Amino acid sequence: MLHTIQVIAAGFFVLSGLFFFTTATLGLLRFPDFYCRLHATGKGDTLGTLLMIVGFMIYEGFHLLSIKFILIPLFLFMASPTVTHSIGRAGVSCGVEPWEKKETEKAEETQ
Amino acid sequence: MRIFFTAVSFYLCVLIFINLYRAIYGPDILTRIAAINAIGTKTVMILILIGFIYGRVEMFIDIAIVYALLSFIATIVAAKYFLARRSIE
């Protein structure tokens, strides 16, 4: 009985992690400009990693391996914002212009 | 549960190929760096899933940690290079 609950909870967390990975990938594929894409991948991948690791930890049960499992999201929660910030700063220093709607599209929306 | 983990890792492979499209045809170089960073995060997850499929998590978790560190260093170095270069042409 307990094992069934464990497996169902692990599956739920892994699937919700996959959902965030999917949204991050869709954002990377569909957003119009470099800063928007960075925004999508930087947040979605971090949360997806945390949820999937929590699912793995529930499936594996609590023992010494859980500390190693905790190390990965602990590191990624420091590394992923650092990476996103430094790529974004490189974009600003290279003079990449943020995306804006064209005048024709704005006029179509107001009509 | 093993079949479930195999299906999850196949799905992550599909997501990696979508990211690889952005990494190859990305309009500028910084988009490519961001896409490669996202691929690295998904690869860490796939490594742990391979550990579960083969029943050797205690070995594959170490490989996953090292891969996360290497992927972080690679992205930081590429971003630093373009920060100092001040041009993406």
N, CA and C atoms of all chains as a GROMACS GRO file, in nm:
protein
  600
    1MET      N    1   0.084  -0.121   0.000
    1MET     CA    2   0.000   0.000   0.000
    1MET      C    3   0.088   0.126   0.000
    2LEU      N    4   0.184   0.127   0.095
    2LEU     CA    5   0.273   0.243   0.104
    2LEU      C    6   0.355   0.258  -0.023
    3HIS      N    7   0.396   0.142  -0.078
    3HIS     CA    8   0.477   0.146  -0.200
    3HIS      C    9   0.397   0.203  -0.316
    4THR      N   10   0.267   0.170  -0.322
    4THR     CA   11   0.183   0.223  -0.430
    4THR      C   12   0.174   0.374  -0.422
    5ILE      N   13   0.152   0.426  -0.299
    5ILE     CA   14   0.144   0.572  -0.282
    5ILE      C   15   0.275   0.637  -0.324
    6GLN      N   16   0.388   0.571  -0.283
    6GLN     CA   17   0.521   0.623  -0.318
    6GLN      C   18   0.537   0.635  -0.469
    7VAL      N   19   0.498   0.527  -0.541
    7VAL     CA   20   0.516   0.525  -0.687
    7VAL      C   21   0.427   0.630  -0.752
    8ILE      N   22   0.303   0.644  -0.704
    8ILE     CA   23   0.212   0.741  -0.764
    8ILE      C   24   0.262   0.883  -0.741
    9ALA      N   25   0.312   0.913  -0.618
    9ALA     CA   26   0.364   1.047  -0.590
    9ALA      C   27   0.486   1.076  -0.676
   10ALA      N   28   0.575   0.975  -0.689
   10ALA     CA   29   0.695   0.994  -0.772
   10ALA      C   30   0.656   1.021  -0.917
   11GLY      N   31   0.560   0.945  -0.969
   11GLY     CA   32   0.515   0.965  -1.106
   11GLY      C   33   0.455   1.102  -1.126
   12PHE      N   34   0.378   1.149  -1.027
   12PHE     CA   35   0.317   1.282  -1.037
   12PHE      C   36   0.424   1.390  -1.046
   13PHE      N   37   0.526   1.380  -0.957
   13PHE     CA   38   0.630   1.484  -0.957
   13PHE      C   39   0.711   1.480  -1.086
   14VAL      N   40   0.743   1.359  -1.136
   14VAL     CA   41   0.823   1.349  -1.259
   14VAL      C   42   0.744   1.406  -1.377
   15LEU      N   43   0.612   1.376  -1.382
   15LEU     CA   44   0.532   1.426  -1.494
   15LEU      C   45   0.516   1.578  -1.487
   16SER      N   46   0.503   1.635  -1.365
   16SER     CA   47   0.492   1.780  -1.359
   16SER      C   48   0.625   1.846  -1.396
   17GLY      N   49   0.738   1.780  -1.362
   17GLY     CA   50   0.867   1.830  -1.409
   17GLY      C   51   0.875   1.830  -1.560
   18LEU      N   52   0.823   1.723  -1.621
   18LEU     CA   53   0.823   1.715  -1.768
   18LEU      C   54   0.738   1.826  -1.828
   19PHE      N   55   0.627   1.862  -1.760
   19PHE     CA   56   0.543   1.971  -1.810
   19PHE      C   57   0.623   2.101  -1.818
   20PHE      N   58   0.702   2.129  -1.711
   20PHE     CA   59   0.779   2.254  -1.713
   20PHE      C   60   0.889   2.249  -1.818
   21PHE      N   61   0.951   2.132  -1.838
   21PHE     CA   62   1.051   2.119  -1.945
   21PHE      C   63   0.986   2.146  -2.081
   22THR      N   64   0.862   2.096  -2.099
   22THR     CA   65   0.794   2.117  -2.227
   22THR      C   66   0.765   2.264  -2.252
   23THR      N   67   0.716   2.335  -2.146
   23THR     CA   68   0.687   2.477  -2.166
   23THR      C   69   0.815   2.556  -2.194
   24ALA      N   70   0.926   2.519  -2.126
   24ALA     CA   71   1.053   2.588  -2.151
   24ALA      C   72   1.096   2.566  -2.296
   25THR      N   73   1.080   2.442  -2.346
   25THR     CA   74   1.120   2.415  -2.484
   25THR      C   75   1.032   2.488  -2.583
   26LEU      N   76   0.900   2.493  -2.554
   26LEU     CA   77   0.809   2.567  -2.644
   26LEU      C   78   0.846   2.715  -2.647
   27GLY      N   79   0.881   2.770  -2.530
   27GLY     CA   80   0.922   2.910  -2.526
   27GLY      C   81   1.047   2.933  -2.607
   28LEU      N   82   1.144   2.842  -2.593
   28LEU     CA   83   1.268   2.856  -2.670
   28LEU      C   84   1.240   2.848  -2.820
   29LEU      N   85   1.141   2.767  -2.858
   29LEU     CA   86   1.114   2.748  -3.001
   29LEU      C   87   1.035   2.864  -3.059
   30ARG      N   88   0.938   2.919  -2.983
   30ARG     CA   89   0.839   3.008  -3.042
   30ARG      C   90   0.858   3.156  -3.012
   31PHE      N   91   0.934   3.191  -2.904
   31PHE     CA   92   0.942   3.332  -2.868
   31PHE      C   93   1.021   3.410  -2.972
   32PRO      N   94   0.993   3.541  -2.987
   32PRO     CA   95   1.045   3.613  -3.103
   32PRO      C   96   1.190   3.656  -3.092
   33ASP      N   97   1.245   3.666  -2.968
   33ASP     CA   98   1.370   3.739  -2.957
   33ASP      C   99   1.457   3.672  -2.852
   34PHE      N  100   1.585   3.704  -2.850
   34PHE     CA  101   1.682   3.635  -2.767
   34PHE      C  102   1.652   3.650  -2.618
   35TYR      N  103   1.612   3.769  -2.573
   35TYR     CA  104   1.585   3.790  -2.430
   35TYR      C  105   1.463   3.709  -2.385
   36CYS      N  106   1.358   3.704  -2.470
   36CYS     CA  107   1.238   3.628  -2.436
   36CYS      C  108   1.271   3.480  -2.423
   37ARG      N  109   1.354   3.429  -2.514
   37ARG     CA  110   1.390   3.287  -2.509
   37ARG      C  111   1.469   3.256  -2.383
   38LEU      N  112   1.558   3.347  -2.345
   38LEU     CA  113   1.637   3.330  -2.222
   38LEU      C  114   1.545   3.325  -2.102
   39HIS      N  115   1.444   3.410  -2.101
   39HIS     CA  116   1.346   3.414  -1.992
   39HIS      C  117   1.274   3.280  -1.981
   40ALA      N  118   1.237   3.222  -2.096
   40ALA     CA  119   1.164   3.095  -2.092
   40ALA      C  120   1.250   2.981  -2.040
   41THR      N  121   1.372   2.966  -2.096
   41THR     CA  122   1.454   2.850  -2.058
   41THR      C  123   1.510   2.864  -1.917
   42GLY      N  124   1.547   2.985  -1.877
   42GLY     CA  125   1.611   3.003  -1.748
   42GLY      C  126   1.523   2.960  -1.632
   43LYS      N  127   1.393   2.994  -1.638
   43LYS     CA  128   1.305   2.958  -1.527
   43LYS      C  129   1.249   2.818  -1.541
   44GLY      N  130   1.202   2.784  -1.663
   44GLY     CA  131   1.134   2.655  -1.679
   44GLY      C  132   1.225   2.537  -1.650
   45ASP      N  133   1.350   2.543  -1.696
   45ASP     CA  134   1.441   2.430  -1.675
   45ASP      C  135   1.475   2.412  -1.527
   46THR      N  136   1.490   2.525  -1.454
   46THR     CA  137   1.526   2.515  -1.312
   46THR      C  138   1.417   2.446  -1.232
   47LEU      N  139   1.292   2.492  -1.252
   47LEU     CA  140   1.182   2.432  -1.176
   47LEU      C  141   1.157   2.288  -1.220
   48GLY      N  142   1.170   2.260  -1.350
   48GLY     CA  143   1.152   2.123  -1.398
   48GLY      C  144   1.253   2.028  -1.335
   49THR      N  145   1.379   2.073  -1.325
   49THR     CA  146   1.482   1.990  -1.260
   49THR      C  147   1.446   1.961  -1.116
   50LEU      N  148   1.404   2.064  -1.040
   50LEU     CA  149   1.371   2.045  -0.898
   50LEU      C  150   1.258   1.943  -0.884
   51LEU      N  151   1.152   1.958  -0.965
   51LEU     CA  152   1.036   1.868  -0.950
   51LEU      C  153   1.073   1.725  -0.985
   52MET      N  154   1.152   1.708  -1.094
   52MET     CA  155   1.190   1.571  -1.132
   52MET      C  156   1.279   1.507  -1.026
   53ILE      N  157   1.372   1.585  -0.967
   53ILE     CA  158   1.460   1.529  -0.864
   53ILE      C  159   1.380   1.491  -0.740
   54VAL      N  160   1.280   1.574  -0.704
   54VAL     CA  161   1.194   1.539  -0.590
   54VAL      C  162   1.121   1.408  -0.617
   55GLY      N  163   1.073   1.391  -0.741
   55GLY     CA  164   1.010   1.265  -0.778
   55GLY      C  165   1.104   1.147  -0.764
   56PHE      N  166   1.229   1.162  -0.810
   56PHE     CA  167   1.328   1.054  -0.798
   56PHE      C  168   1.355   1.020  -0.652
   57MET      N  169   1.363   1.126  -0.568
   57MET     CA  170   1.393   1.104  -0.426
   57MET      C  171   1.281   1.028  -0.358
   58ILE      N  172   1.155   1.062  -0.393
   58ILE     CA  173   1.042   0.989  -0.333
   58ILE      C  174   1.044   0.844  -0.379
   59TYR      N  175   1.077   0.821  -0.506
   59TYR     CA  176   1.080   0.684  -0.557
   59TYR      C  177   1.190   0.602  -0.491
   60GLU      N  178   1.305   0.665  -0.465
   60GLU     CA  179   1.421   0.593  -0.413
   60GLU      C  180   1.411   0.572  -0.262
   61GLY      N  181   1.335   0.656  -0.191
   61GLY     CA  182   1.329   0.647  -0.045
   61GLY      C  183   1.444   0.721   0.019
   62PHE      N  184   1.436   0.741   0.152
   62PHE     CA  185   1.536   0.823   0.217
   62PHE      C  186   1.654   0.739   0.262
   63HIS      N  187   1.770   0.759   0.201
   63HIS     CA  188   1.897   0.707   0.254
   63HIS      C  189   2.010   0.796   0.206
   64LEU      N  190   2.132   0.746   0.210
   64LEU     CA  191   2.248   0.830   0.183
   64LEU      C  192   2.245   0.892   0.044
   65LEU      N  193   2.182   0.822  -0.052
   65LEU     CA  194   2.178   0.870  -0.190
   65LEU      C  195   2.096   1.000  -0.202
   66SER      N  196   2.004   1.023  -0.107
   66SER     CA  197   1.920   1.144  -0.114
   66SER      C  198   2.003   1.270  -0.105
   67ILE      N  199   2.117   1.264  -0.030
   67ILE     CA  200   2.203   1.382  -0.019
   67ILE      C  201   2.262   1.417  -0.155
   68LYS      N  202   2.303   1.313  -0.229
   68LYS     CA  203   2.356   1.338  -0.363
   68LYS      C  204   2.249   1.391  -0.455
   69PHE      N  205   2.125   1.339  -0.439
   69PHE     CA  206   2.015   1.390  -0.521
   69PHE      C  207   1.989   1.537  -0.492
   70ILE      N  208   1.999   1.576  -0.362
   70ILE     CA  209   1.975   1.717  -0.324
   70ILE      C  210   2.082   1.807  -0.384
   71LEU      N  211   2.206   1.754  -0.400
   71LEU     CA  212   2.317   1.836  -0.449
   71LEU      C  213   2.288   1.894  -0.587
   72ILE      N  214   2.219   1.817  -0.675
   72ILE     CA  215   2.198   1.863  -0.813
   72ILE      C  216   2.108   1.986  -0.818
   73PRO      N  217   1.984   1.984  -0.760
   73PRO     CA  218   1.905   2.109  -0.763
   73PRO      C  219   1.967   2.222  -0.683
   74LEU      N  220   2.039   2.187  -0.573
   74LEU     CA  221   2.106   2.292  -0.495
   74LEU      C  222   2.207   2.366  -0.582
   75PHE      N  223   2.284   2.289  -0.662
   75PHE     CA  224   2.381   2.351  -0.751
   75PHE      C  225   2.311   2.426  -0.865
   76LEU      N  226   2.205   2.362  -0.922
   76LEU     CA  227   2.140   2.424  -1.038
   76LEU      C  228   2.067   2.553  -1.000
   77PHE      N  229   2.017   2.559  -0.874
   77PHE     CA  230   1.949   2.682  -0.832
   77PHE      C  231   2.046   2.797  -0.816
   78MET      N  232   2.177   2.768  -0.798
   78MET     CA  233   2.276   2.875  -0.801
   78MET      C  234   2.327   2.898  -0.943
   79ALA      N  235   2.343   2.789  -1.020
   79ALA     CA  236   2.410   2.800  -1.150
   79ALA      C  237   2.318   2.858  -1.256
   80SER      N  238   2.191   2.818  -1.258
   80SER     CA  239   2.103   2.857  -1.368
   80SER      C  240   2.076   3.008  -1.372
   81PRO      N  241   2.046   3.075  -1.257
   81PRO     CA  242   2.033   3.221  -1.264
   81PRO      C  243   2.163   3.290  -1.302
   82THR      N  244   2.278   3.235  -1.255
   82THR     CA  245   2.407   3.294  -1.292
   82THR      C  246   2.428   3.289  -1.442
   83VAL      N  247   2.400   3.173  -1.501
   83VAL     CA  248   2.418   3.157  -1.645
   83VAL      C  249   2.324   3.251  -1.721
   84THR      N  250   2.197   3.254  -1.679
   84THR     CA  251   2.100   3.338  -1.748
   84THR      C  252   2.140   3.486  -1.740
   85HIS      N  253   2.185   3.527  -1.620
   85HIS     CA  254   2.226   3.666  -1.602
   85HIS      C  255   2.346   3.698  -1.689
   86SER      N  256   2.445   3.606  -1.694
   86SER     CA  257   2.567   3.641  -1.768
   86SER      C  258   2.542   3.640  -1.919
   87ILE      N  259   2.456   3.551  -1.968
   87ILE     CA  260   2.425   3.555  -2.112
   87ILE      C  261   2.347   3.683  -2.145
   88GLY      N  262   2.253   3.718  -2.057
   88GLY     CA  263   2.176   3.840  -2.081
   88GLY      C  264   2.264   3.964  -2.079
   89ARG      N  265   2.361   3.966  -1.984
   89ARG     CA  266   2.452   4.080  -1.978
   89ARG      C  267   2.542   4.086  -2.102
   90ALA      N  268   2.582   3.967  -2.150
   90ALA     CA  269   2.660   3.965  -2.275
   90ALA      C  270   2.578   4.022  -2.390
   91GLY      N  271   2.448   3.990  -2.392
   91GLY     CA  272   2.361   4.044  -2.497
   91GLY      C  273   2.351   4.195  -2.489
   92VAL      N  274   2.338   4.248  -2.366
   92VAL     CA  275   2.328   4.394  -2.350
   92VAL      C  276   2.458   4.460  -2.393
   93SER      N  277   2.574   4.399  -2.354
   93SER     CA  278   2.701   4.462  -2.388
   93SER      C  279   2.731   4.450  -2.537
   94CYS      N  280   2.672   4.348  -2.605
   94CYS     CA  281   2.691   4.338  -2.750
   94CYS      C  282   2.595   4.429  -2.825
   95GLY      N  283   2.500   4.493  -2.752
   95GLY     CA  284   2.408   4.585  -2.819
   95GLY      C  285   2.295   4.517  -2.892
   96VAL      N  286   2.246   4.402  -2.838
   96VAL     CA  287   2.131   4.336  -2.899
   96VAL      C  288   2.006   4.412  -2.859
   97GLU      N  289   1.928   4.456  -2.959
   97GLU     CA  290   1.808   4.534  -2.930
   97GLU      C  291   1.694   4.443  -2.887
   98PRO      N  292   1.620   4.477  -2.778
   98PRO     CA  293   1.502   4.398  -2.743
   98PRO      C  294   1.394   4.408  -2.850
   99TRP      N  295   1.317   4.301  -2.862
   99TRP     CA  296   1.216   4.292  -2.967
   99TRP      C  297   1.099   4.383  -2.937
  100GLU      N  298   1.045   4.448  -3.039
  100GLU     CA  299   0.922   4.526  -3.022
  100GLU      C  300   0.826   4.492  -3.135
  101LYS      N  301   0.698   4.518  -3.108
  101LYS     CA  302   0.599   4.494  -3.213
  101LYS      C  303   0.617   4.596  -3.325
  102LYS      N  304   0.601   4.549  -3.450
  102LYS     CA  305   0.612   4.642  -3.562
  102LYS      C  306   0.489   4.732  -3.565
  103GLU      N  307   0.503   4.847  -3.632
  103GLU     CA  308   0.395   4.945  -3.636
  103GLU      C  309   0.270   4.890  -3.703
  104THR      N  310   0.288   4.809  -3.808
  104THR     CA  311   0.172   4.754  -3.880
  104THR      C  312   0.091   4.661  -3.789
  105GLU      N  313   0.162   4.578  -3.707
  105GLU     CA  314   0.092   4.486  -3.617
  105GLU      C  315   0.016   4.562  -3.510
  106LYS      N  316   0.077   4.673  -3.457
  106LYS     CA  317   0.008   4.754  -3.356
  106LYS      C  318  -0.120   4.813  -3.414
  107ALA      N  319  -0.113   4.862  -3.538
  107ALA     CA  320  -0.229   4.922  -3.602
  107ALA      C  321  -0.339   4.819  -3.623
  108GLU      N  322  -0.300   4.694  -3.656
  108GLU     CA  323  -0.400   4.589  -3.674
  108GLU      C  324  -0.472   4.559  -3.544
  109GLU      N  325  -0.398   4.565  -3.430
  109GLU     CA  326  -0.461   4.533  -3.302
  109GLU      C  327  -0.562   4.638  -3.260
  110THR      N  328  -0.532   4.765  -3.287
  110THR     CA  329  -0.623   4.870  -3.242
  110THR      C  330  -0.751   4.872  -3.325
  111GLN      N  331  -0.744   4.819  -3.447
  111GLN     CA  332  -0.863   4.823  -3.533
  111GLN      C  333  -0.973   4.728  -3.482
  112MET      N  334   0.747   0.037  -1.362
  112MET     CA  335   0.811   0.168  -1.338
  112MET      C  336   0.929   0.187  -1.432
  113ARG      N  337   0.993   0.075  -1.470
  113ARG     CA  338   1.106   0.086  -1.561
  113ARG      C  339   1.060   0.136  -1.698
  114ILE      N  340   0.943   0.086  -1.742
  114ILE     CA  341   0.889   0.131  -1.870
  114ILE      C  342   0.857   0.279  -1.865
  115PHE      N  343   0.804   0.325  -1.750
  115PHE     CA  344   0.772   0.466  -1.733
  115PHE      C  345   0.897   0.552  -1.745
  116PHE      N  346   1.007   0.508  -1.679
  116PHE     CA  347   1.132   0.586  -1.686
  116PHE      C  348   1.187   0.586  -1.828
  117THR      N  349   1.173   0.473  -1.900
  117THR     CA  350   1.220   0.470  -2.039
  117THR      C  351   1.139   0.567  -2.125
  118ALA      N  352   1.006   0.570  -2.103
  118ALA     CA  353   0.922   0.661  -2.181
  118ALA      C  354   0.957   0.806  -2.151
  119VAL      N  355   0.983   0.837  -2.022
  119VAL     CA  356   1.020   0.975  -1.985
  119VAL      C  357   1.149   1.015  -2.052
  120SER      N  358   1.248   0.922  -2.055
  120SER     CA  359   1.375   0.961  -2.116
  120SER      C  360   1.362   0.976  -2.267
  121PHE      N  361   1.274   0.898  -2.331
  121PHE     CA  362   1.252   0.918  -2.475
  121PHE      C  363   1.188   1.054  -2.501
  122TYR      N  364   1.094   1.092  -2.413
  122TYR     CA  365   1.028   1.222  -2.429
  122TYR      C  366   1.131   1.335  -2.413
  123LEU      N  367   1.223   1.319  -2.315
  123LEU     CA  368   1.328   1.421  -2.298
  123LEU      C  369   1.417   1.427  -2.420
  124CYS      N  370   1.442   1.312  -2.486
  124CYS     CA  371   1.522   1.311  -2.609
  124CYS      C  372   1.453   1.393  -2.718
  125VAL      N  373   1.320   1.380  -2.729
  125VAL     CA  374   1.246   1.459  -2.828
  125VAL      C  375   1.262   1.608  -2.799
  126LEU      N  376   1.251   1.645  -2.669
  126LEU     CA  377   1.268   1.786  -2.632
  126LEU      C  378   1.408   1.834  -2.666
  127ILE      N  379   1.510   1.747  -2.645
  127ILE     CA  380   1.647   1.784  -2.677
  127ILE      C  381   1.662   1.811  -2.826
  128PHE      N  382   1.592   1.732  -2.911
  128PHE     CA  383   1.604   1.756  -3.054
  128PHE      C  384   1.538   1.888  -3.094
  129ILE      N  385   1.428   1.924  -3.025
  129ILE     CA  386   1.366   2.054  -3.053
  129ILE      C  387   1.462   2.166  -3.014
  130ASN      N  388   1.531   2.150  -2.898
  130ASN     CA  389   1.629   2.251  -2.858
  130ASN      C  390   1.745   2.255  -2.957
  131LEU      N  391   1.781   2.138  -3.011
  131LEU     CA  392   1.893   2.132  -3.106
  131LEU      C  393   1.860   2.209  -3.233
  132TYR      N  394   1.730   2.211  -3.272
  132TYR     CA  395   1.689   2.292  -3.387
  132TYR      C  396   1.723   2.439  -3.362
  133ARG      N  397   1.690   2.488  -3.238
  133ARG     CA  398   1.723   2.626  -3.204
  133ARG      C  399   1.876   2.648  -3.202
  134ALA      N  400   1.949   2.545  -3.154
  134ALA     CA  401   2.094   2.560  -3.145
  134ALA      C  402   2.158   2.564  -3.283
  135ILE      N  403   2.098   2.499  -3.383
  135ILE     CA  404   2.159   2.498  -3.517
  135ILE      C  405   2.114   2.618  -3.598
  136TYR      N  406   1.979   2.645  -3.602
  136TYR     CA  407   1.927   2.750  -3.688
  136TYR      C  408   1.902   2.880  -3.614
  137GLY      N  409   1.949   2.890  -3.486
  137GLY     CA  410   1.922   3.010  -3.407
  137GLY      C  411   1.968   3.135  -3.479
  138PRO      N  412   1.889   3.243  -3.473
  138PRO     CA  413   1.926   3.360  -3.552
  138PRO      C  414   2.056   3.426  -3.503
  139ASP      N  415   2.084   3.422  -3.374
  139ASP     CA  416   2.213   3.479  -3.331
  139ASP      C  417   2.285   3.382  -3.237
  140ILE      N  418   2.411   3.417  -3.207
  140ILE     CA  419   2.498   3.323  -3.136
  140ILE      C  420   2.456   3.306  -2.991
  141LEU      N  421   2.400   3.410  -2.928
  141LEU     CA  422   2.364   3.400  -2.786
  141LEU      C  423   2.243   3.307  -2.766
  142THR      N  424   2.151   3.305  -2.864
  142THR     CA  425   2.041   3.208  -2.860
  142THR      C  426   2.096   3.066  -2.862
  143ARG      N  427   2.200   3.046  -2.942
  143ARG     CA  428   2.260   2.912  -2.949
  143ARG      C  429   2.319   2.872  -2.815
  144ILE      N  430   2.388   2.967  -2.748
  144ILE     CA  431   2.446   2.935  -2.617
  144ILE      C  432   2.336   2.899  -2.518
  145ALA      N  433   2.224   2.976  -2.518
  145ALA     CA  434   2.114   2.948  -2.425
  145ALA      C  435   2.054   2.810  -2.454
  146ALA      N  436   2.041   2.774  -2.584
  146ALA     CA  437   1.983   2.644  -2.620
  146ALA      C  438   2.074   2.530  -2.574
  147ILE      N  439   2.207   2.548  -2.589
  147ILE     CA  440   2.300   2.443  -2.546
  147ILE      C  441   2.294   2.425  -2.395
  148ASN      N  442   2.276   2.537  -2.322
  148ASN     CA  443   2.263   2.529  -2.176
  148ASN      C  444   2.138   2.450  -2.138
  149ALA      N  445   2.026   2.473  -2.210
  149ALA     CA  446   1.903   2.398  -2.181
  149ALA      C  447   1.922   2.250  -2.212
  150ILE      N  448   1.996   2.219  -2.320
  150ILE     CA  449   2.023   2.078  -2.353
  150ILE      C  450   2.102   2.012  -2.240
  151GLY      N  451   2.200   2.086  -2.182
  151GLY     CA  452   2.280   2.030  -2.073
  151GLY      C  453   2.194   1.993  -1.953
  152THR      N  454   2.096   2.080  -1.918
  152THR     CA  455   2.008   2.050  -1.804
  152THR      C  456   1.929   1.921  -1.828
  153LYS      N  457   1.877   1.907  -1.952
  153LYS     CA  458   1.798   1.787  -1.982
  153LYS      C  459   1.884   1.663  -1.984
  154THR      N  460   2.012   1.677  -2.026
  154THR     CA  461   2.102   1.561  -2.029
  154THR      C  462   2.128   1.508  -1.888
  155VAL      N  463   2.138   1.600  -1.789
  155VAL     CA  464   2.155   1.557  -1.650
  155VAL      C  465   2.039   1.468  -1.608
  156MET      N  466   1.916   1.510  -1.642
  156MET     CA  467   1.798   1.430  -1.609
  156MET      C  468   1.802   1.294  -1.676
  157ILE      N  469   1.843   1.291  -1.805
  157ILE     CA  470   1.848   1.164  -1.877
  157ILE      C  471   1.950   1.070  -1.815
  158LEU      N  472   2.064   1.126  -1.766
  158LEU     CA  473   2.166   1.040  -1.702
  158LEU      C  474   2.110   0.972  -1.578
  159ILE      N  475   2.034   1.047  -1.495
  159ILE     CA  476   1.976   0.986  -1.375
  159ILE      C  477   1.874   0.880  -1.415
  160LEU      N  478   1.796   0.909  -1.521
  160LEU     CA  479   1.696   0.811  -1.566
  160LEU      C  480   1.762   0.684  -1.617
  161ILE      N  481   1.878   0.697  -1.686
  161ILE     CA  482   1.952   0.578  -1.731
  161ILE      C  483   1.995   0.496  -1.610
  162GLY      N  484   2.037   0.567  -1.501
  162GLY     CA  485   2.072   0.497  -1.378
  162GLY      C  486   1.956   0.417  -1.323
  163PHE      N  487   1.834   0.475  -1.326
  163PHE     CA  488   1.718   0.401  -1.276
  163PHE      C  489   1.686   0.282  -1.364
  164ILE      N  490   1.700   0.300  -1.499
  164ILE     CA  491   1.667   0.191  -1.591
  164ILE      C  492   1.762   0.073  -1.571
  165TYR      N  493   1.892   0.102  -1.550
  165TYR     CA  494   1.989  -0.007  -1.533
  165TYR      C  495   2.002  -0.052  -1.388
  166GLY      N  496   1.933   0.022  -1.293
  166GLY     CA  497   1.943  -0.016  -1.152
  166GLY      C  498   2.075   0.020  -1.088
  167ARG      N  499   2.146   0.120  -1.142
  167ARG     CA  500   2.277   0.162  -1.086
  167ARG      C  501   2.276   0.311  -1.062
  168VAL      N  502   2.179   0.361  -0.983
  168VAL     CA  503   2.168   0.506  -0.965
  168VAL      C  504   2.290   0.562  -0.894
  169GLU      N  505   2.344   0.486  -0.797
  169GLU     CA  506   2.455   0.538  -0.715
  169GLU      C  507   2.577   0.569  -0.801
  170MET      N  508   2.589   0.504  -0.918
  170MET     CA  509   2.701   0.535  -1.008
  170MET      C  510   2.665   0.652  -1.099
  171PHE      N  511   2.544   0.650  -1.156
  171PHE     CA  512   2.508   0.751  -1.256
  171PHE      C  513   2.483   0.887  -1.194
  172ILE      N  514   2.451   0.892  -1.063
  172ILE     CA  515   2.428   1.023  -1.001
  172ILE      C  516   2.557   1.103  -0.997
  173ASP      N  517   2.672   1.034  -0.976
  173ASP     CA  518   2.800   1.105  -0.978
  173ASP      C  519   2.829   1.163  -1.116
  174ILE      N  520   2.802   1.081  -1.220
  174ILE     CA  521   2.824   1.130  -1.357
  174ILE      C  522   2.735   1.250  -1.384
  175ALA      N  523   2.610   1.246  -1.334
  175ALA     CA  524   2.517   1.356  -1.357
  175ALA      C  525   2.567   1.484  -1.291
  176ILE      N  526   2.618   1.473  -1.166
  176ILE     CA  527   2.669   1.592  -1.096
  176ILE      C  528   2.786   1.652  -1.174
  177VAL      N  529   2.878   1.566  -1.219
  177VAL     CA  530   2.995   1.616  -1.294
  177VAL      C  531   2.951   1.680  -1.424
  178TYR      N  532   2.850   1.621  -1.491
  178TYR     CA  533   2.803   1.680  -1.617
  178TYR      C  534   2.740   1.816  -1.595
  179ALA      N  535   2.665   1.831  -1.482
  179ALA     CA  536   2.606   1.962  -1.452
  179ALA      C  537   2.715   2.067  -1.432
  180LEU      N  538   2.823   2.030  -1.358
  180LEU     CA  539   2.933   2.124  -1.336
  180LEU      C  540   2.998   2.164  -1.468
  181LEU      N  541   3.026   2.064  -1.554
  181LEU     CA  542   3.095   2.093  -1.681
  181LEU      C  543   3.010   2.181  -1.770
  182SER      N  544   2.879   2.153  -1.777
  182SER     CA  545   2.790   2.230  -1.862
  182SER      C  546   2.783   2.376  -1.815
  183PHE      N  547   2.782   2.393  -1.681
  183PHE     CA  548   2.780   2.530  -1.624
  183PHE      C  549   2.905   2.606  -1.663
  184ILE      N  550   3.024   2.541  -1.647
  184ILE     CA  551   3.150   2.608  -1.678
  184ILE      C  552   3.156   2.647  -1.825
  185ALA      N  553   3.111   2.556  -1.914
  185ALA     CA  554   3.117   2.583  -2.058
  185ALA      C  555   3.032   2.704  -2.094
  186THR      N  556   2.909   2.709  -2.038
  186THR     CA  557   2.821   2.822  -2.072
  186THR      C  558   2.875   2.953  -2.018
  187ILE      N  559   2.928   2.950  -1.893
  187ILE     CA  560   2.981   3.072  -1.833
  187ILE      C  561   3.098   3.126  -1.915
  188VAL      N  562   3.185   3.034  -1.961
  188VAL     CA  563   3.301   3.078  -2.039
  188VAL      C  564   3.258   3.141  -2.170
  189ALA      N  565   3.160   3.079  -2.239
  189ALA     CA  566   3.112   3.135  -2.366
  189ALA      C  567   3.049   3.272  -2.344
  190ALA      N  568   2.970   3.287  -2.235
  190ALA     CA  569   2.907   3.416  -2.209
  190ALA      C  570   3.012   3.522  -2.176
  191LYS      N  571   3.114   3.485  -2.097
  191LYS     CA  572   3.222   3.579  -2.062
  191LYS      C  573   3.294   3.626  -2.188
  192TYR      N  574   3.315   3.533  -2.283
  192TYR     CA  575   3.385   3.569  -2.406
  192TYR      C  576   3.308   3.676  -2.482
  193PHE      N  577   3.175   3.658  -2.496
  193PHE     CA  578   3.098   3.756  -2.571
  193PHE      C  579   3.077   3.884  -2.492
  194LEU      N  580   3.085   3.875  -2.355
  194LEU     CA  581   3.077   3.997  -2.274
  194LEU      C  582   3.198   4.087  -2.300
  195ALA      N  583   3.317   4.025  -2.314
  195ALA     CA  584   3.438   4.103  -2.336
  195ALA      C  585   3.450   4.145  -2.482
  196ARG      N  586   3.390   4.070  -2.574
  196ARG     CA  587   3.411   4.097  -2.716
  196ARG      C  588   3.325   4.213  -2.766
  197ARG      N  589   3.208   4.235  -2.703
  197ARG     CA  590   3.116   4.345  -2.732
  197ARG      C  591   3.066   4.347  -2.876
  198SER      N  592   3.058   4.229  -2.938
  198SER     CA  593   3.002   4.221  -3.073
  198SER      C  594   2.965   4.076  -3.099
  199ILE      N  595   2.852   4.053  -3.165
  199ILE     CA  596   2.814   3.914  -3.191
  199ILE      C  597   2.831   3.878  -3.337
  200GLU      N  598   2.896   3.966  -3.415
  200GLU     CA  599   2.918   3.930  -3.554
  200GLU      C  600   3.036   3.834  -3.567
   0.00000   0.00000   0.00000
